[in-house]
Amino acid sequence: MKSTLAILTLLGAAVVGAVFIPGAKADAPAWMHAAATAPLPAHDEKTDAVLLYAEDVTTVQPNGKIKNFRRRAYKILRPDGKRFGFVFAYFDSETKINAMHAWSIPASGKDYEVKEKDAIVSAPPDIENGELASDFKMKYIRIPASEPGNVVGYEVEQEGRPYVFETDWNPQQTVPVAEARFTLQLPPGWEYRGVWVNHADVQPKISGNNFEWDLRDLPAIKYEEDMPPWRGVAARMAVALFPPSSDGKSSKGFETWRDMGIWYADLTKGRRDPSPEIKQKVSQLTNASQSPIEKMHMLADFMQSDIRYVGIWLGIGGFQPHSATEVFAHRYGDCKDKATLLSSMLHEIGIESYYVLINVERGDVTKDMPPQKHFNHAILAVKLPKDVNDPSLLATLNHPTLGKILFFDPTDESTPFGQLRGALQANFGLLVGPDGGELLELPQQPAYTSSISRSGKFTLSANGNLVGDVMEVRQGDRARVERHALLTVDKESDKIKPIESLLAHSLSSFQITKASVTNLKKNDLAFGLNYSLVADSYAKRAGNLLIVRPRTIGSKGSSVLETKEPRKYPLEFEGPARDTDKFEIALPAGYEVDDLPPPVDLDYSFASYHSKTEKNGDTLLYTRTFEIKELSVPVSKMEELKKMYRAIAGDERNTAVLKPKS
C-alpha cells in the first residue's frame, strides 16, 4: 500500500507543468452512471474518496493466453482524493496494454472522456536500488475534472504474463468499497483453485465455465505507521489455473510450494555452469585460504565488492537469472544474477547452495498463503560442511534433509557473511531444493547482533555548558544503515550529517569539534563513530541549583501509537536490536547531587528497557539498555507497547538536581 501511495504522489509531482489534453466531452458508459447513482459505502469525514464499483475479469483462452480486464469508478469526496484521477498500469513486451479509457462525470455539466491516444508512457517512478535496463514501463492518464463531488472511472485491458497460470483478486483497497466483482472465464476442461487470505471463503456463482464472486461494503485498509505490508492484512483471493492434463503442458498453476520450486529450478537449469574464467578466479581467490569457511568468506567478499548491482529485466529476465558466465564477464547483475554467480563459485570449492526466493517486506508472504510469485528478491542457502562450527555464522538453520544451511544475501554489500539484515529475518522464503520448493521461515538472529553501544564522557561547567567525547560501536543493521549513509555521500562535509541529525534530536544547541569513522568498508568488523561536542547551556539554572538531564543524547521513544484512533494492525519492527548507553557527566567544582531520577525497569515479551542514574563520586552516571525481542507486536499488546514508549519518553526527559556543596 505504501508503494501505491508513493506512486500516486510521484505521479502528481511528475505531471506538474505537463501538458494534458483535457478530454473530449462525451458520455460516460452506462455502468459508470449506474455506479454514480448508487449509495455510498460507509465512510467517515476524513475519507478522501470511495470506490463505487470495481470489476475484474480474467479470461483464459484455450492456448493458455490470459487477458485481464479491470473497471473502476470512484467518487471523490475531499481535495486529496484527486489522486484517484490518475489511471496507471505497468507493462512490458509480454504484458502489453490492449485498451485504456477514462471518463469523468461532474456533479454538474457534461461528461468527459480521455482516450488511449492521450495516455502518457514513461519509465516507472518508483524503481530503486540500482541501475535498470528494462522494457518495463508505465502508461498513465490524468482524468479531467477529478474534483470533490465528481465521479471518475476507467477501463484497462491487459495481457497476462504467459509463464505460469495464476492470478489474484484484491477487492479491498485504501478507501471504502461499495461493490467489488471478479469473474473468471475458463475454457472447457480447465480447472482452478482459489484460496482466500485475510477473509472468509466466498463461494462463486457458476454459469458453465464462468465463475463470479461479488463482495460489498468493504472497509478501507487505512495506513498505519510500521504496519504489515498490504498482502499481510488485506482481503484477497489467490487463484491457480490448471489446463487439461491431456494438453501435456509443463507450465501450470502452482498447487504446492514444491511445484513452484520445480518450476524455478527448471527455469535456472544450467545457469550456474562455470566458465574457465570463473574457475580461474575461484582458484585465485581461495588459493591461500586454508579452511572452507575462509574460502566462503573470500568468495562472498568478492561478490559484495566486485560485482555491481544492475537490474536487467527484459521479458522473462524478471524471473530467470542470467548465466554465471555472463554475470562474471560483465561484473554486474541483479539479485538473482549475483546469487547465481556465487552459487557457481561455491560449487567450485565443493560447497553446494540453493536459491531462496523472498520478499523484502516481512509479512507479505506468510505460511498460510497459497503458492504464488509474490517474491521480489533472491538470496542463497549455503549447505555448510559438517565440520564447520563457526559462531560468526548466525543466519543458520538445521534442515531435516540438507543439514545445516546458512542464508546469505550476495546483494547486500554492508552485511557480513554469516548474517542477514533485519527485514529478511523471521521472514518466509521459498527454498528451491533438489526435490522442489519448500517454504521456510528464515532464522531470527540474537538481538545483540544488531546494536549500538554508545558511551560518552562529559564535563559540565558551573554555567551549564557541556563538553565531551562520544564513542559509538555499531553492529549488524545498526552498522549497515550508517555505512550506507556515509558511502553514498559525495561531499566530505556531508559525512557528519548523521551525527548532526542524532544530536539535533537531543540538544538544542551544539557544535561538533571533531569526528572520525572506523571500519567503514570492513563489513566483518564493528563500525565506529567517534566525535567530540560542545553544548552550551545544557544544564539550566534554577536559583542556586543546576538542572541537568542524565540522558545526554539518543532517543529510543516513539509517538507511533499516540493517535486518536485505536490501532488496527500489528506493529512491525525492522529487526531485532540491543542498544546500550553509558554517559558520565563530571560535576562542576563546588556542586553535588541533590536529587536523582528513579530507575526504569520494563520487560515485555516483545521488548525490554532498563535505565538507572547513579552518583559515582563527583560524576553523574547514566546507563540504559533497550532490546527488541519480537519483530511483530500484535494488536492485543498495543497498550503494553504504548506504556513502554511513554515510560521511555519520560525517562529521557527526567532530570537530576545539583546543588552547591555545604
C-alpha positions in Angstrom: 0.0 0.0 0.0 2.8 2.4 0.8 4.2 1.7 -2.6 0.9 2.5 -4.3 0.6 5.8 -2.4 4.2 6.7 -3.3 3.4 6.1 -7.0 0.4 8.3 -6.9 2.4 11.0 -5.1 5.2 10.7 -7.6 2.8 10.9 -10.5 1.3 14.0 -9.0 4.7 15.6 -8.9 5.6 14.4 -12.3 2.6 15.9 -14.0 3.1 19.4 -12.6 3.7 21.6 -15.6 2.9 18.8 -18.1 0.5 19.4 -20.9 -2.6 17.2 -21.0 -5.3 17.0 -23.5 -8.3 17.8 -21.3 -10.5 15.2 -22.8 -13.4 15.4 -25.2 -16.9 15.9 -24.0 -18.6 12.6 -24.4 -21.0 10.5 -22.4 -19.5 8.1 -19.8 -20.6 4.5 -20.2 -23.8 3.3 -18.6 -22.0 1.2 -15.9 -20.4 4.4 -14.6 -23.7 6.3 -14.4 -25.2 3.4 -12.6 -22.4 3.4 -10.1 -22.6 7.2 -9.7 -26.2 6.9 -8.5 -25.6 4.0 -6.1 -25.5 4.6 -2.3 -22.0 5.4 -0.9 -20.3 2.8 1.3 -19.9 3.6 5.0 -17.1 6.1 5.5 -16.0 8.9 7.9 -15.5 12.6 7.3 -11.8 12.1 6.7 -12.3 9.8 3.7 -10.8 11.2 0.5 -12.8 9.1 -1.9 -14.8 5.9 -2.1 -14.7 3.1 -4.7 -18.2 2.8 -6.0 -17.7 -0.1 -8.3 -14.7 -2.4 -9.1 -14.9 -5.1 -11.7 -12.1 -7.5 -12.6 -12.4 -10.1 -15.4 -9.7 -12.7 -16.1 -10.2 -14.6 -19.3 -8.2 -17.7 -20.1 -8.0 -18.8 -23.8 -7.6 -22.4 -24.8 -3.9 -21.9 -25.7 -3.3 -20.6 -22.2 -3.1 -16.9 -23.0 -4.6 -14.8 -20.3 -6.3 -11.4 -20.6 -7.2 -9.2 -17.6 -9.8 -6.5 -17.7 -10.4 -4.0 -14.9 -13.0 -1.4 -14.4 -13.2 1.2 -11.6 -15.5 4.1 -10.6 -14.5 6.4 -7.7 -16.4 9.3 -6.1 -14.0 12.0 -4.9 -15.0 13.4 -1.6 -12.1 15.6 -0.5 -9.3 17.6 -2.3 -6.7 14.8 -1.5 -8.9 12.4 -3.4 -7.8 14.0 -6.7 -5.0 11.3 -6.8 -7.7 8.8 -7.9 -8.0 10.8 -11.1 -4.7 9.2 -12.2 -5.0 5.9 -14.1 -1.8 3.9 -14.4 -0.7 0.4 -15.5 2.7 -1.3 -15.7 3.5 -3.2 -18.9 6.3 -4.7 -20.9 6.7 -6.6 -24.1 4.8 -9.6 -22.7 2.1 -7.8 -20.8 1.0 -5.1 -23.3 -2.0 -2.9 -22.7 -4.7 -3.6 -25.3 -7.0 -0.8 -24.3 -7.2 2.1 -21.8 -10.1 4.6 -21.5 -11.2 7.0 -18.7 -14.1 9.2 -18.0 -15.4 11.8 -15.5 -18.9 12.6 -14.5 -19.0 16.1 -13.0 -21.7 16.9 -10.4 -23.0 19.4 -12.9 -22.2 19.7 -16.6 -21.2 17.4 -19.4 -19.2 14.2 -19.1 -15.6 14.0 -20.2 -13.7 11.1 -22.0 -10.0 10.5 -22.3 -8.9 8.0 -25.0 -5.8 5.8 -25.0 -4.1 8.0 -27.6 -4.0 10.7 -24.9 -2.2 8.5 -22.4 1.4 9.1 -21.5 4.1 6.4 -21.4 7.1 6.8 -19.1 9.6 4.8 -17.0 8.2 3.8 -13.6 8.8 6.5 -11.0 9.3 4.0 -8.1 12.3 1.9 -9.3 15.0 1.9 -6.7 18.2 0.1 -5.7 20.4 0.2 -8.7 20.6 0.9 -12.3 18.0 -0.5 -14.6 17.9 -1.8 -18.2 14.3 -2.9 -18.8 11.4 -2.8 -21.2 9.2 -2.3 -18.1 7.2 0.9 -18.5 4.1 2.6 -17.2 1.2 4.1 -19.1 -1.0 6.7 -17.3 -3.9 9.1 -17.9 -5.0 12.1 -16.0 -8.8 12.2 -15.8 -10.3 15.7 -16.2 -12.5 17.2 -13.5 -11.1 15.0 -10.7 -12.6 17.3 -8.1 -14.6 16.7 -4.9 -18.2 15.8 -5.7 -17.3 14.3 -9.1 -17.1 10.6 -10.2 -14.1 9.4 -12.2 -13.7 6.0 -13.8 -11.7 3.9 -16.2 -11.3 0.6 -18.1 -8.0 -1.2 -18.8 -7.5 -4.4 -20.7 -4.1 -6.0 -20.5 -2.4 -9.3 -21.4 -1.1 -11.5 -18.6 2.4 -13.0 -18.4 2.4 -16.4 -20.0 4.9 -18.4 -17.9 2.6 -19.6 -15.1 -1.1 -19.8 -15.0 -2.2 -17.8 -11.9 -3.9 -14.6 -11.0 -5.3 -13.0 -7.9 -8.1 -10.7 -6.9 -7.6 -7.8 -4.5 -11.1 -6.4 -3.6 -10.1 -4.5 -0.5 -8.5 -1.1 -1.1 -7.2 2.0 0.8 -10.7 3.5 0.5 -14.1 2.0 1.3 -15.5 -0.2 -1.5 -19.2 -0.3 -2.3 -19.1 -3.2 -4.6 -16.3 -5.4 -6.0 -16.8 -8.1 -8.6 -14.5 -10.7 -10.0 -15.2 -13.0 -13.0 -13.0 -15.9 -14.1 -13.7 -17.3 -17.6 -12.1 -20.7 -18.3 -12.0 -22.8 -21.5 -13.6 -26.3 -21.4 -11.5 -28.8 -19.4 -9.6 -26.1 -17.4 -9.8 -26.0 -13.6 -9.0 -23.5 -10.9 -8.1 -23.5 -7.2 -8.9 -20.3 -5.2 -7.6 -19.6 -1.7 -8.8 -16.7 0.4 -6.4 -14.8 2.5 -7.5 -12.4 5.3 -11.1 -13.1 4.5 -13.6 -15.9 5.0 -14.1 -18.2 2.0 -16.6 -16.9 -0.6 -18.2 -19.3 -3.0 -18.7 -18.2 -6.6 -21.8 -18.1 -8.8 -21.2 -20.7 -11.5 -22.5 -20.5 -15.1 -20.9 -23.1 -17.3 -17.1 -22.3 -17.2 -17.7 -18.8 -15.8 -17.2 -18.2 -12.1 -18.3 -14.9 -10.4 -17.6 -13.5 -6.9 -19.2 -10.4 -5.5 -18.4 -8.5 -2.3 -20.0 -5.4 -0.9 -19.3 -2.7 1.7 -15.6 -3.5 2.3 -13.9 -1.2 4.8 -10.8 0.7 3.8 -7.3 -0.5 4.7 -6.0 2.7 6.3 -2.3 3.2 6.5 -0.7 2.9 9.9 3.0 3.6 10.6 5.0 0.4 10.8 2.1 -1.8 9.8 2.5 -5.1 8.0 2.6 -4.9 4.1 -0.6 -4.9 2.1 -0.9 -8.6 1.4 -0.4 -9.3 5.0 -3.7 -7.6 6.0 -6.0 -7.0 3.0 -8.6 -9.4 1.8 -7.6 -11.2 -1.4 -8.1 -14.4 -3.3 -5.2 -16.2 -4.9 -6.1 -18.3 -8.0 -4.1 -21.1 -9.6 -5.2 -22.3 -13.0 -4.8 -25.8 -14.4 -5.1 -26.8 -18.1 -6.4 -30.3 -19.0 -3.7 -32.9 -18.3 -4.1 -34.2 -21.8 -2.6 -31.0 -23.1 0.8 -32.1 -21.9 1.7 -28.6 -20.8 4.6 -28.3 -18.5 3.6 -24.8 -17.4 0.7 -24.7 -15.0 -0.5 -23.1 -11.8 1.2 -23.9 -8.5 -0.8 -26.3 -6.4 2.0 -26.5 -3.8 5.2 -24.7 -3.0 7.0 -27.8 -4.2 5.5 -27.1 -7.7 6.8 -23.6 -7.7 10.3 -24.8 -6.7 10.3 -27.3 -9.5 9.3 -24.5 -11.9 12.0 -22.2 -10.8 14.6 -25.0 -10.8 13.8 -25.7 -14.4 14.0 -22.0 -15.2 17.5 -21.8 -13.8 18.8 -25.1 -15.2 22.4 -24.7 -16.5 22.7 -21.1 -15.4 25.3 -21.9 -12.7 27.6 -23.8 -15.0 31.1 -22.2 -14.6 33.3 -20.9 -17.4 37.1 -21.4 -17.4 37.4 -17.8 -16.3 35.2 -18.4 -13.2 37.2 -21.5 -12.3 40.4 -19.5 -12.6 39.1 -16.7 -10.4 37.9 -19.1 -7.7 41.4 -20.6 -7.6 43.0 -17.2 -7.4 40.7 -16.1 -4.6 40.9 -19.2 -2.5 44.4 -20.5 -3.2 45.9 -19.1 0.1 42.8 -19.9 2.2 43.1 -22.9 4.5 39.6 -23.8 5.6 36.2 -24.0 3.8 34.9 -21.1 5.9 37.8 -18.9 4.8 37.2 -19.7 1.2 33.5 -18.9 1.5 34.4 -15.6 3.1 36.7 -14.7 0.2 34.0 -15.5 -2.4 31.3 -13.6 -0.5 33.6 -10.6 -0.2 34.3 -10.7 -4.0 30.5 -10.8 -4.7 29.8 -7.9 -2.4 32.7 -5.7 -3.5 33.4 -6.5 -7.2 30.0 -7.4 -8.7 27.9 -4.3 -9.1 24.1 -4.3 -8.8 22.3 -3.6 -12.1 18.8 -4.7 -12.7 18.2 -6.1 -16.3 14.6 -7.1 -16.7 13.7 -7.9 -20.3 10.8 -10.4 -20.8 11.4 -13.5 -18.7 14.5 -11.8 -17.3 12.3 -10.6 -14.4 12.3 -14.3 -13.2 15.2 -16.1 -14.9 18.7 -15.2 -13.9 21.5 -14.6 -16.4 24.2 -17.2 -16.6 27.1 -17.1 -14.2 29.4 -16.7 -17.2 27.6 -13.5 -18.3 27.5 -12.0 -14.8 31.1 -12.7 -14.2 32.2 -11.3 -17.6 30.2 -8.1 -17.2 30.8 -7.8 -13.4 27.2 -6.8 -12.8 23.8 -8.3 -12.3 20.7 -8.1 -10.2 19.9 -10.2 -7.0 19.2 -13.5 -8.8 22.3 -12.9 -11.0 24.6 -12.4 -8.1 23.1 -15.4 -6.3 23.7 -17.5 -9.5 27.4 -16.5 -9.8 28.1 -17.0 -6.1 26.5 -20.4 -6.2 28.6 -21.3 -9.2 31.8 -20.2 -7.4 30.9 -22.0 -4.2 30.4 -25.2 -6.2 34.0 -25.0 -7.4 35.2 -25.3 -3.7 32.9 -28.2 -3.0 30.1 -26.2 -1.4 26.5 -26.6 -2.6 23.9 -23.8 -2.4 20.3 -23.3 -3.3 18.2 -20.3 -4.5 15.9 -18.8 -1.9 13.1 -16.5 -3.2 11.9 -14.0 -0.7 10.0 -10.7 -0.3 12.0 -7.9 1.4 8.8 -6.8 3.2 8.3 -9.3 6.1 4.7 -10.3 6.3 4.0 -10.1 2.5 4.3 -13.9 2.3 3.2 -16.0 5.3 3.0 -19.7 6.0 -0.8 -19.6 5.5 -0.7 -18.2 2.0 -1.0 -20.3 -1.2 1.9 -20.6 -3.5 2.2 -17.5 -5.8 5.1 -15.5 -7.3 4.9 -12.7 -4.6 8.7 -12.6 -4.2 10.9 -9.7 -5.1 14.3 -10.8 -4.1 16.7 -13.8 -4.4 19.4 -14.9 -1.9 21.2 -18.2 -1.2 21.0 -21.0 1.2 24.6 -22.4 1.6 24.9 -26.0 2.7 27.7 -26.0 5.3 30.2 -28.8 5.7 29.5 -31.0 8.8 32.8 -29.9 10.5 32.1 -26.2 10.2 31.2 -24.8 13.6 31.9 -21.0 13.4 30.0 -18.8 15.9 30.0 -15.9 13.5 27.6 -17.8 11.2 24.4 -16.7 12.8 21.9 -16.9 10.0 21.8 -20.7 10.1 19.1 -23.3 10.1 19.2 -27.1 10.7 17.3 -28.6 7.7 16.0 -32.1 8.1 17.5 -33.4 4.8 20.1 -30.8 3.8 21.7 -30.4 7.2 23.0 -27.1 8.4 22.3 -24.3 5.9 23.5 -20.7 6.0 21.4 -17.9 4.5 23.3 -15.2 2.7 22.3 -12.2 0.6 25.0 -11.5 -2.1 23.3 -8.2 -3.0 23.6 -6.7 0.5 27.0 -5.0 0.4 27.1 -3.9 4.0 26.1 -7.1 5.9 28.9 -9.5 6.7 28.9 -13.1 5.6 27.1 -15.2 8.2 24.4 -12.6 8.9 21.1 -11.3 7.4 19.7 -7.8 7.6 16.6 -7.4 9.8 14.0 -7.4 7.0 14.9 -10.9 5.9 15.0 -12.4 9.5 11.9 -14.3 10.7 10.7 -13.9 7.1 9.3 -16.6 4.8 11.3 -17.6 1.7 11.0 -20.4 -0.9 14.0 -22.7 -0.8 14.5 -24.2 -4.2 16.0 -27.5 -3.2 16.8 -30.8 -5.0 13.3 -32.1 -4.6 11.4 -28.9 -5.4 10.3 -25.9 -3.4 9.8 -25.6 0.4 8.5 -22.5 2.2 10.8 -21.9 5.2 10.9 -19.3 7.9 14.4 -17.8 8.0 16.1 -17.6 11.4 15.9 -14.6 13.7 19.3 -13.6 15.0 20.0 -12.7 18.6 19.3 -9.1 19.5 23.0 -8.3 20.2 23.9 -8.9 16.6 22.3 -5.5 15.7 23.4 -3.0 18.2 24.6 0.4 19.2 27.0 0.6 22.1 27.3 4.3 22.9 29.5 5.8 25.6 30.1 9.4 26.4 32.3 11.2 28.9 31.4 14.8 29.5 32.3 17.7 31.8 29.7 20.1 33.0 30.7 23.7 33.8 29.1 25.9 36.5 27.4 27.9 33.8 25.7 24.8 32.4 27.9 24.2 29.3 28.7 20.6 28.4 31.9 19.4 26.7 32.8 15.8 26.0 33.6 12.9 23.7 31.4 10.1 22.4 32.3 6.7 21.1 29.8 4.6 19.2 30.3 1.0 18.2 27.6 -0.3 15.8 27.0 -3.9 14.5 24.5 -5.6 12.2 21.7 -3.4 10.8 22.7 -0.5 13.0 26.1 -0.6 11.3 24.7 -1.3 7.8 22.5 1.8 7.9 25.3 4.1 8.9 27.7 2.6 6.4 25.3 3.1 3.6 24.6 6.7 4.6 28.3 7.6 4.6 29.3 5.6 1.5 26.6 7.3 -0.6 27.5 10.9 0.1 29.7 12.9 -2.3 30.7 15.9 -0.2 33.1 15.5 2.6 31.1 18.0 4.7 28.1 15.7 4.4 29.7 12.9 6.2 29.0 14.3 9.7 25.3 14.8 8.9 24.2 11.5 10.5 25.9 12.8 13.7 24.3 16.2 13.4 20.9 14.6 12.9 21.4 12.5 16.0 22.5 15.4 18.2 19.7 17.7 16.8 17.1 15.4 18.3 18.7 15.6 21.7 20.4 19.0 22.1 19.0 22.5 21.5 22.5 23.9 20.7 25.7 22.1 19.9 28.9 22.2 17.9 30.8 19.2 16.7 34.5 19.9 17.2 35.9 16.7 15.6 34.7 13.4 14.2 36.1 10.2 12.8 35.0 6.8 11.5 36.4 3.4 11.9 35.9 0.2 9.7 33.7 2.0 7.2 34.4 -0.6 4.5 35.2 -3.6 6.7 31.8 -5.4 7.0 33.2 -8.1 9.2 34.3 -5.6 11.8 32.2 -3.4 14.1 31.6 0.1 12.6 32.7 3.0 14.8 31.8 6.7 15.1 33.9 8.9 17.4 33.1 12.6 17.9 33.6 15.5 20.3 31.0 18.1 21.0 30.2 21.3 22.9 26.6 22.0 24.0 26.1 25.5 25.5 23.5 25.9 28.3 22.9 22.2 28.5 22.1 22.4 32.2 19.5 25.0 33.3 19.9 27.2 36.4 17.1 27.4 39.0 18.2 29.8 41.7 21.4 28.3 43.0 20.6 24.8 41.6 21.6 23.2 38.3 19.0 21.1 36.5 20.7 18.5 34.2 19.4 15.7 32.1 21.4 12.5 32.6 20.4 11.0 29.2 22.6 13.2 27.1 22.0 12.0 23.5 20.0 9.4 21.6 16.2 8.6 21.7 14.5 5.3 22.0 11.0 6.6 22.4 8.3 6.7 19.7 5.0 8.5 19.2 3.8 5.9 16.7 0.9 4.9 18.9 -0.1 8.4 20.1 -3.1 8.6 17.7 -6.8 9.3 18.4 -7.9 6.1 16.6 -7.2 2.7 18.1 -4.6 0.6 16.3 -6.0 -1.9 13.8 -2.9 -3.8 12.7 0.2 -5.3 14.3 3.4 -3.2 14.5 6.4 -4.5 12.7 10.0 -3.8 13.8 12.7 -3.8 11.2 14.7 -6.4 13.1 16.0 -7.5 16.5 18.3 -5.0 18.2 20.0 -4.3 21.5 21.3 -0.8 22.2 23.2 0.4 25.3 24.1 3.9 26.5 26.6 4.9 29.2 27.0 8.6 29.9 29.3 10.0 32.6 29.0 13.7 33.4 31.7 15.2 35.7 30.0 17.7 38.0 31.1 21.3 38.2 33.5 22.2 41.0 31.6 23.0 44.2 28.4 21.1 43.3 27.0 17.8 44.5 23.9 15.7 43.7 20.7 16.7 45.4 18.2 14.5 43.6 18.2 11.7 41.1 15.5 10.4 38.7 14.1 7.0 39.6 15.3 3.8 37.7 13.1 2.3 35.0 12.7 -1.4 34.6 10.3 -2.7 31.9 10.3 -6.2 30.5 7.7 -7.4 28.0 7.7 -10.3 25.6 8.5 -8.1 22.6 11.0 -5.6 24.2 12.7 -4.5 27.4 14.0 -1.2 28.7 16.2 -0.7 31.8 17.8 2.6 32.9 19.5 3.9 36.0 21.0 7.1 37.2 23.6 7.0 39.9 26.1 9.2 41.8 29.6 8.0 41.4 31.9 10.3 43.3 31.8 13.6 41.6 30.3 12.1 38.5 26.7 11.6 37.3 26.4 8.1 35.7 23.5 7.2 33.4 23.2 3.7 31.9 20.4 2.1 29.9 19.6 -0.9 27.7 16.9 -1.2 25.1 16.2 -4.5 23.4 13.8 -5.6 20.7 13.0 -9.3 21.1 9.9 -10.0 18.9 9.6 -8.5 15.4 5.8 -8.3 15.3 3.7 -6.9 18.1 0.0 -7.9 17.9 -2.8 -5.5 18.5 -3.6 -7.2 21.8 -0.2 -5.9 23.1 -0.5 -2.3 21.8 -1.3 -0.9 25.3 1.8 -2.5 26.7 3.9 -1.1 23.8 2.4 2.3 24.3 3.1 2.1 28.0 6.7 1.2 27.3 7.2 4.1 24.9 5.7 6.6 27.3 7.9 5.4 30.1 10.9 5.7 27.8 9.9 9.2 26.8 9.6 10.1 30.5 12.9 8.6 31.4 14.6 10.5 28.5 13.2 13.8 29.9 14.0 13.1 33.6 16.5 15.4 35.2 18.9 15.4 38.2 19.3 18.3 40.5 22.7 19.6 41.5 23.2 21.9 44.5 26.2 23.8 45.9 28.1 21.8 48.4 27.5 22.7 52.0 
